[in-house]
Every structure is written in C-alpha cells, then in structure tokens.
Amino acid sequence: MRLTQYLKETKAEVAHIKWPTQKETLIHTVLVIVISVLVGVFLSGLDLGFGRAVTSLLNSF
C-alpha cells in the first residue's frame, strides 16, 4: 500500500469518528475523578485497618 493511499484512507476513517461533546467529556472526567477518589479512600481504609490488625497481632506476642 502506498503512503498517500494509506493517508487518504486514514483521513476517511477519522471522518467517521463520533467525537464526544464538551459536556460529555466534562461529565466523564468528573466521574473518573470521583471514582478514583472513592477507590483511594476505600483502599486507604483497608490499608489502615490491616496495618492496625497486624500491629495488634504482633503486639500480642
């Protein structure tokens, strides 16, 4: 395949892409940030809980 043909076909394919609107992008960005924060808080809680459990277990010996 020649480079010019490849570039023409690529341009044609890019024209078929349905790009998200600015509102959709903002909603998805906020959703990703909120979920990331919630997962971070959850994992921090697990880490704190397991850390205290291990410390308590080690102190009992």
GUBA-674186 format. One record per atom (N, C-alpha, C, CB): residue number from 1; residue in one letter; x, y, z. Coordinates in steps of 0.2 Angstrom, whole numbers. Glycine has a CB too. Layout:
# residues N
<site n="NUM" res="A" x="X" y="Y" z="Z"/>
...
END
This chain:
# residues 61
<site n="1" res="M" x="4" y="-6" z="0"/>
<site n="1" res="M" x="0" y="0" z="0"/>
<site n="1" res="M" x="5" y="6" z="0"/>
<site n="1" res="M" x="-5" y="0" z="6"/>
<site n="2" res="R" x="3" y="11" z="-4"/>
<site n="2" res="R" x="7" y="17" z="-4"/>
<site n="2" res="R" x="5" y="22" z="1"/>
<site n="2" res="R" x="6" y="20" z="-11"/>
<site n="3" res="L" x="10" y="26" z="3"/>
<site n="3" res="L" x="9" y="30" z="9"/>
<site n="3" res="L" x="3" y="35" z="8"/>
<site n="3" res="L" x="15" y="34" z="10"/>
<site n="4" res="T" x="2" y="38" z="2"/>
<site n="4" res="T" x="-3" y="43" z="0"/>
<site n="4" res="T" x="-10" y="39" z="1"/>
<site n="4" res="T" x="-2" y="46" z="-7"/>
<site n="5" res="Q" x="-11" y="33" z="-2"/>
<site n="5" res="Q" x="-17" y="29" z="-1"/>
<site n="5" res="Q" x="-18" y="28" z="6"/>
<site n="5" res="Q" x="-17" y="23" z="-5"/>
<site n="6" res="Y" x="-13" y="26" z="10"/>
<site n="6" res="Y" x="-14" y="25" z="17"/>
<site n="6" res="Y" x="-17" y="31" z="21"/>
<site n="6" res="Y" x="-8" y="23" z="20"/>
<site n="7" res="L" x="-14" y="37" z="19"/>
<site n="7" res="L" x="-16" y="43" z="22"/>
<site n="7" res="L" x="-23" y="45" z="20"/>
<site n="7" res="L" x="-11" y="49" z="21"/>
<site n="8" res="K" x="-25" y="44" z="14"/>
<site n="8" res="K" x="-32" y="46" z="12"/>
<site n="8" res="K" x="-37" y="41" z="16"/>
<site n="8" res="K" x="-32" y="45" z="4"/>
<site n="9" res="E" x="-35" y="35" z="16"/>
<site n="9" res="E" x="-40" y="30" z="20"/>
<site n="9" res="E" x="-40" y="32" z="27"/>
<site n="9" res="E" x="-38" y="23" z="19"/>
<site n="10" res="T" x="-35" y="34" z="30"/>
<site n="10" res="T" x="-35" y="36" z="37"/>
<site n="10" res="T" x="-39" y="42" z="38"/>
<site n="10" res="T" x="-27" y="37" z="40"/>
<site n="11" res="K" x="-38" y="47" z="34"/>
<site n="11" res="K" x="-42" y="53" z="34"/>
<site n="11" res="K" x="-50" y="51" z="34"/>
<site n="11" res="K" x="-40" y="58" z="29"/>
<site n="12" res="A" x="-52" y="47" z="29"/>
<site n="12" res="A" x="-58" y="45" z="28"/>
<site n="12" res="A" x="-61" y="41" z="35"/>
<site n="12" res="A" x="-59" y="40" z="22"/>
<site n="13" res="E" x="-57" y="37" z="38"/>
<site n="13" res="E" x="-59" y="34" z="44"/>
<site n="13" res="E" x="-60" y="39" z="50"/>
<site n="13" res="E" x="-54" y="28" z="46"/>
<site n="14" res="V" x="-56" y="43" z="50"/>
<site n="14" res="V" x="-56" y="48" z="55"/>
<site n="14" res="V" x="-62" y="53" z="55"/>
<site n="14" res="V" x="-50" y="53" z="55"/>
<site n="15" res="A" x="-65" y="54" z="49"/>
<site n="15" res="A" x="-71" y="57" z="47"/>
<site n="15" res="A" x="-77" y="54" z="50"/>
<site n="15" res="A" x="-72" y="59" z="40"/>
<site n="16" res="H" x="-77" y="47" z="51"/>
<site n="16" res="H" x="-82" y="43" z="54"/>
<site n="16" res="H" x="-82" y="43" z="61"/>
<site n="16" res="H" x="-82" y="36" z="51"/>
<site n="17" res="I" x="-77" y="45" z="64"/>
<site n="17" res="I" x="-77" y="45" z="72"/>
<site n="17" res="I" x="-82" y="50" z="75"/>
<site n="17" res="I" x="-70" y="47" z="74"/>
<site n="18" res="K" x="-86" y="48" z="80"/>
<site n="18" res="K" x="-91" y="52" z="83"/>
<site n="18" res="K" x="-87" y="55" z="89"/>
<site n="18" res="K" x="-98" y="48" z="85"/>
<site n="19" res="W" x="-85" y="61" z="89"/>
<site n="19" res="W" x="-81" y="63" z="95"/>
<site n="19" res="W" x="-86" y="66" z="100"/>
<site n="19" res="W" x="-77" y="69" z="92"/>
<site n="20" res="P" x="-84" y="65" z="107"/>
<site n="20" res="P" x="-89" y="67" z="112"/>
<site n="20" res="P" x="-89" y="74" z="112"/>
<site n="20" res="P" x="-86" y="64" z="119"/>
<site n="21" res="T" x="-95" y="77" z="115"/>
<site n="21" res="T" x="-96" y="84" z="115"/>
<site n="21" res="T" x="-92" y="86" z="122"/>
<site n="21" res="T" x="-103" y="85" z="116"/>
<site n="22" res="Q" x="-92" y="93" z="122"/>
<site n="22" res="Q" x="-88" y="96" z="128"/>
<site n="22" res="Q" x="-91" y="94" z="135"/>
<site n="22" res="Q" x="-87" y="103" z="127"/>
<site n="23" res="K" x="-98" y="93" z="134"/>
<site n="23" res="K" x="-102" y="92" z="140"/>
<site n="23" res="K" x="-101" y="84" z="142"/>
<site n="23" res="K" x="-110" y="93" z="139"/>
<site n="24" res="E" x="-101" y="80" z="137"/>
<site n="24" res="E" x="-99" y="73" z="139"/>
<site n="24" res="E" x="-92" y="72" z="141"/>
<site n="24" res="E" x="-100" y="69" z="132"/>
<site n="25" res="T" x="-88" y="75" z="139"/>
<site n="25" res="T" x="-81" y="75" z="141"/>
<site n="25" res="T" x="-80" y="77" z="148"/>
<site n="25" res="T" x="-76" y="79" z="136"/>
<site n="26" res="L" x="-83" y="83" z="150"/>
<site n="26" res="L" x="-83" y="85" z="157"/>
<site n="26" res="L" x="-86" y="80" z="162"/>
<site n="26" res="L" x="-87" y="92" z="157"/>
<site n="27" res="I" x="-92" y="78" z="160"/>
<site n="27" res="I" x="-96" y="73" z="164"/>
<site n="27" res="I" x="-91" y="67" z="165"/>
<site n="27" res="I" x="-102" y="71" z="161"/>
<site n="28" res="H" x="-88" y="64" z="160"/>
<site n="28" res="H" x="-84" y="58" z="161"/>
<site n="28" res="H" x="-78" y="60" z="165"/>
<site n="28" res="H" x="-82" y="55" z="154"/>
<site n="29" res="T" x="-75" y="65" z="164"/>
<site n="29" res="T" x="-69" y="67" z="168"/>
<site n="29" res="T" x="-71" y="68" z="175"/>
<site n="29" res="T" x="-66" y="74" z="165"/>
<site n="30" res="V" x="-76" y="71" z="177"/>
<site n="30" res="V" x="-78" y="72" z="184"/>
<site n="30" res="V" x="-80" y="65" z="187"/>
<site n="30" res="V" x="-84" y="76" z="184"/>
<site n="31" res="L" x="-83" y="60" z="183"/>
<site n="31" res="L" x="-84" y="54" z="185"/>
<site n="31" res="L" x="-78" y="50" z="187"/>
<site n="31" res="L" x="-89" y="50" z="180"/>
<site n="32" res="V" x="-73" y="50" z="182"/>
<site n="32" res="V" x="-67" y="47" z="183"/>
<site n="32" res="V" x="-63" y="49" z="190"/>
<site n="32" res="V" x="-62" y="48" z="177"/>
<site n="33" res="I" x="-63" y="56" z="191"/>
<site n="33" res="I" x="-60" y="59" z="197"/>
<site n="33" res="I" x="-64" y="57" z="203"/>
<site n="33" res="I" x="-60" y="67" z="196"/>
<site n="34" res="V" x="-70" y="57" z="203"/>
<site n="34" res="V" x="-74" y="55" z="209"/>
<site n="34" res="V" x="-73" y="47" z="210"/>
<site n="34" res="V" x="-82" y="56" z="208"/>
<site n="35" res="I" x="-73" y="43" z="205"/>
<site n="35" res="I" x="-72" y="36" z="207"/>
<site n="35" res="I" x="-65" y="35" z="209"/>
<site n="35" res="I" x="-74" y="32" z="200"/>
<site n="36" res="S" x="-60" y="38" z="206"/>
<site n="36" res="S" x="-53" y="37" z="208"/>
<site n="36" res="S" x="-53" y="39" z="216"/>
<site n="36" res="S" x="-49" y="42" z="204"/>
<site n="37" res="V" x="-56" y="45" z="218"/>
<site n="37" res="V" x="-55" y="47" z="225"/>
<site n="37" res="V" x="-59" y="42" z="229"/>
<site n="37" res="V" x="-59" y="54" z="226"/>
<site n="38" res="L" x="-65" y="39" z="227"/>
<site n="38" res="L" x="-68" y="34" z="231"/>
<site n="38" res="L" x="-64" y="28" z="232"/>
<site n="38" res="L" x="-75" y="33" z="228"/>
<site n="39" res="V" x="-61" y="26" z="227"/>
<site n="39" res="V" x="-57" y="20" z="227"/>
<site n="39" res="V" x="-51" y="21" z="232"/>
<site n="39" res="V" x="-55" y="17" z="220"/>
<site n="40" res="G" x="-48" y="27" z="231"/>
<site n="40" res="G" x="-42" y="29" z="235"/>
<site n="40" res="G" x="-44" y="29" z="242"/>
<site n="40" res="G" x="-39" y="35" z="233"/>
<site n="41" res="V" x="-49" y="32" z="244"/>
<site n="41" res="V" x="-52" y="32" z="251"/>
<site n="41" res="V" x="-53" y="25" z="254"/>
<site n="41" res="V" x="-58" y="36" z="252"/>
<site n="42" res="F" x="-56" y="21" z="250"/>
<site n="42" res="F" x="-58" y="14" z="251"/>
<site n="42" res="F" x="-51" y="10" z="253"/>
<site n="42" res="F" x="-62" y="10" z="246"/>
<site n="43" res="L" x="-46" y="10" z="248"/>
<site n="43" res="L" x="-40" y="7" z="249"/>
<site n="43" res="L" x="-36" y="9" z="255"/>
<site n="43" res="L" x="-36" y="7" z="242"/>
<site n="44" res="S" x="-36" y="16" z="256"/>
<site n="44" res="S" x="-33" y="19" z="262"/>
<site n="44" res="S" x="-36" y="16" z="268"/>
<site n="44" res="S" x="-33" y="26" z="262"/>
<site n="45" res="G" x="-43" y="15" z="268"/>
<site n="45" res="G" x="-46" y="12" z="274"/>
<site n="45" res="G" x="-44" y="5" z="275"/>
<site n="45" res="G" x="-53" y="13" z="273"/>
<site n="46" res="L" x="-44" y="1" z="270"/>
<site n="46" res="L" x="-41" y="-6" z="270"/>
<site n="46" res="L" x="-34" y="-6" z="273"/>
<site n="46" res="L" x="-42" y="-9" z="264"/>
<site n="47" res="D" x="-30" y="-2" z="270"/>
<site n="47" res="D" x="-23" y="-2" z="272"/>
<site n="47" res="D" x="-22" y="0" z="280"/>
<site n="47" res="D" x="-19" y="3" z="268"/>
<site n="48" res="L" x="-26" y="5" z="282"/>
<site n="48" res="L" x="-26" y="7" z="289"/>
<site n="48" res="L" x="-28" y="1" z="293"/>
<site n="48" res="L" x="-30" y="13" z="290"/>
<site n="49" res="G" x="-34" y="-2" z="291"/>
<site n="49" res="G" x="-37" y="-7" z="295"/>
<site n="49" res="G" x="-32" y="-13" z="296"/>
<site n="49" res="G" x="-43" y="-10" z="292"/>
<site n="50" res="F" x="-29" y="-15" z="290"/>
<site n="50" res="F" x="-25" y="-21" z="290"/>
<site n="50" res="F" x="-18" y="-19" z="294"/>
<site n="50" res="F" x="-23" y="-23" z="283"/>
<site n="51" res="G" x="-16" y="-13" z="293"/>
<site n="51" res="G" x="-10" y="-11" z="297"/>
<site n="51" res="G" x="-11" y="-12" z="305"/>
<site n="51" res="G" x="-8" y="-4" z="295"/>
<site n="52" res="R" x="-17" y="-9" z="307"/>
<site n="52" res="R" x="-18" y="-9" z="314"/>
<site n="52" res="R" x="-19" y="-17" z="316"/>
<site n="52" res="R" x="-25" y="-5" z="315"/>
<site n="53" res="A" x="-22" y="-21" z="312"/>
<site n="53" res="A" x="-23" y="-28" z="314"/>
<site n="53" res="A" x="-17" y="-31" z="314"/>
<site n="53" res="A" x="-28" y="-32" z="308"/>
<site n="54" res="V" x="-12" y="-30" z="310"/>
<site n="54" res="V" x="-5" y="-33" z="310"/>
<site n="54" res="V" x="-2" y="-31" z="316"/>
<site n="54" res="V" x="-1" y="-32" z="304"/>
<site n="55" res="T" x="-2" y="-24" z="318"/>
<site n="55" res="T" x="1" y="-22" z="323"/>
<site n="55" res="T" x="-1" y="-24" z="330"/>
<site n="55" res="T" x="1" y="-14" z="323"/>
<site n="56" res="S" x="-8" y="-25" z="330"/>
<site n="56" res="S" x="-11" y="-28" z="336"/>
<site n="56" res="S" x="-9" y="-35" z="337"/>
<site n="56" res="S" x="-19" y="-27" z="336"/>
<site n="57" res="L" x="-9" y="-39" z="331"/>
<site n="57" res="L" x="-7" y="-46" z="332"/>
<site n="57" res="L" x="0" y="-47" z="334"/>
<site n="57" res="L" x="-8" y="-49" z="325"/>
<site n="58" res="L" x="5" y="-43" z="331"/>
<site n="58" res="L" x="12" y="-43" z="333"/>
<site n="58" res="L" x="13" y="-41" z="340"/>
<site n="58" res="L" x="16" y="-39" z="328"/>
<site n="59" res="N" x="9" y="-36" z="343"/>
<site n="59" res="N" x="10" y="-34" z="350"/>
<site n="59" res="N" x="7" y="-39" z="355"/>
<site n="59" res="N" x="6" y="-27" z="351"/>
<site n="60" res="S" x="3" y="-43" z="352"/>
<site n="60" res="S" x="0" y="-48" z="357"/>
<site n="60" res="S" x="5" y="-54" z="359"/>
<site n="60" res="S" x="-6" y="-51" z="354"/>
<site n="61" res="F" x="10" y="-55" z="355"/>
<site n="61" res="F" x="15" y="-60" z="356"/>
<site n="61" res="F" x="21" y="-57" z="360"/>
<site n="61" res="F" x="18" y="-63" z="349"/>
END
